[in-house]
């Protein structure tokens, strides 16, 4: 009687890693490292895979690879090993790569970090934007724990994406008439129309190891899974519309943007509409026909459906629910901005975010 191709030794391997695919299944990797290469690789999980022979083929493809193999190379090795017609359901070659990297401590999970939460603090919009850069640098340098920070502000503002054209995005008459503060942020994406109390805005500052091996597109849903759970808790069923829009069946409620720094820090930033003044928004922003056509709508006012109407809750109650879910999931603890961080942000406003050459770097 031949041995099953899935039989494995009872002894534990020296390396163990797990990865729950967002919206998918759990992938587990166990293996040893001998002389710098992966040995006795055993992949498992509650995923679906056809044909049966694909699993030992994946294990063989991973066995013998150097422990320095990148996520992209691991994924390519898995893909190349698959027999014709193989079907992976609930996971992917990229998910296997993430799991192996986690096993090697080259990729991390949420629970590998001590998370902090900074509650809403009213600050000028320029300072809020500058803090995104400062705190991302601090996390990348290891001087601050990975952190969730909720914004608050008073002045009506528009925060434009790093690569947006100033003149194409803004109506100068509307900006002047409504006294809008215009700031450019470090992340890409679209313009954010923000009045006091009309949005819920937060920033996640994290090490890039948390998204190691996860595609750029998948990193959005991965980093905001807790948000979807918080919205579900208050009776709002939300989902991602690729690449970076958050929506419900009643309309778009927000959007996300990211920036990855050379020192290993990463910014993930989200703004969700709570009680937006749509009439004023279309007087301030130039929302082009191409964007409206792409979103399948005829009116800019219909593109955003605020959370106040959908939930019936006060803005503070929604933020409290988000804070509670994040705290429960990741054992997060409260934190505050330090004087050094605030001073660094003020300096950054003087040298960058408050300067005309940064604001108009894309005319």
C-alpha positions, 0 to 999 in steps of 0.5 A: 500500500502506497503512502498518501501524498498528504502524509506528514511527520507528526513533529512540528516544523521550525517555522509556522505561518498563517494568513487569512485571505480577505473574503477567502480562506485560511492558508497555513505553511509549516517547514524547516530551514536547513542551510538557508533553504526551505525544507519539508514544506507542508501547506494546509488550510480550509481552502479548496484546490483541484486536482488533489495532486496540486498540493504536493506539487506546490510543496515540492516547488517551495522546498529547496527555495532560499529563505531570501526568496521574495514574495513575487518569486514565491508566488511565481514558483507556486504558479509554475508548479500547478498542473494544467487546469488547476483551480484555487478557490479561496486562496491564490499563489500570492496568498501562499507567498504571504504565508511563507513570508510570515513563517519566515518573519519577513511578513507580519500579521496584525497581532505581531504588533502593538497598535495604538489609537489616537482619538479625534483631535481638532487640528488645522488641516495643514497639520493633519496632512503633515502629521500623516507624513511625520507619523508614517516616518516615525512608524517606519523608523520604529520610533512609534507603534503602528497607529490608527489616528482619527482626524478632526478639523474646523476650517472647510477644506479640500485635500487634493491627491499628490498627483492631481492638477490644482486647476483641474480639480478646483473651481477658484470662484467656489473656493474663494466664495466658501473660504476653502483651505486647499492642501495637497497630501502625500498619497494619491487618489482624489480630492476630499471635500471636508467641512467640520463634522461632515466626514469621518477621516482616519489614517493608519500608520503601519510597517510595510511588512504587514502587507508584504506579498499582498497586491496593491489592490488587495491591500486596501480591503485587507487594511479596512476589514475592521472598518467593514465590521464596524459599519456592519455593527451599526447596520451599514453593509459596505464593500470595496469597489476597486480600486479604492472606493468604499460603497453600499448598495445606496451609493459611495460613502468614501475612498482610500489612499496609500503612500509607501515610504522608503524607510518601510513605513506606510500610510493608509488613509480613508475619508468617509462622508457623514453629512456632506453638503453636496451643493457646496461640494459641486461648487468647489470641486470640478468633477469632470464628465469622464469621472461621472461617466466612469462611475455610472452616474449622471449627477455629482451629488448622487456619487456620495451617500452620507453615513448619517442618513444610512445609519441614523447615528451621530458622527461620534457614535460611528467613530466610537463603534470603529474604535471599539472594533479596532480595539477588540480585534487588535488589542489596541491601546490609547495614545496621544500625539507627542510634542515632538511629533506636533512640532515636526508637523508644524515645521513640515507645514512651513517647509512643505505643506504650506508652501505654494510650490508643493500645493501647485507642484501639479499646476 
